[in-house]
Amino acid sequence: MRRMVFRDIDVLHYTDPACPAISVQPAVGMAMDDVLFENVRIRHEGQAFFVELNPHPTPWAKKQTPGRIRNIVFRNVSLEGPPESHPGREGDGRRVGVGRARGGAGVAWG
């Protein structure tokens, strides 16, 4: 999958503490290249993170291989809610399958 754009999105409610508002999880060798998230507003409710990039095998697939994420951009992504509920950045983007990702605080690299 290439050249995907997610623009002008409002996430109003997500309460599961284990699930982020944005989750990109390619599997079975799928490549996700040139992805843009732009003008995304998230009403944060205290989850540990709000973005997850996690290429990994899925239990229901016959071929147990991760996918790949490359050239993903987060532009103008904002959090609403009390400042003490905002997460910090976890990880460093160097794990296998994640390349050239750009973002800021609150991005969890899978």
Order of alpha helices (4+ residues) and beta strands (2+ residues): beta-beta-beta-beta-beta-beta-beta
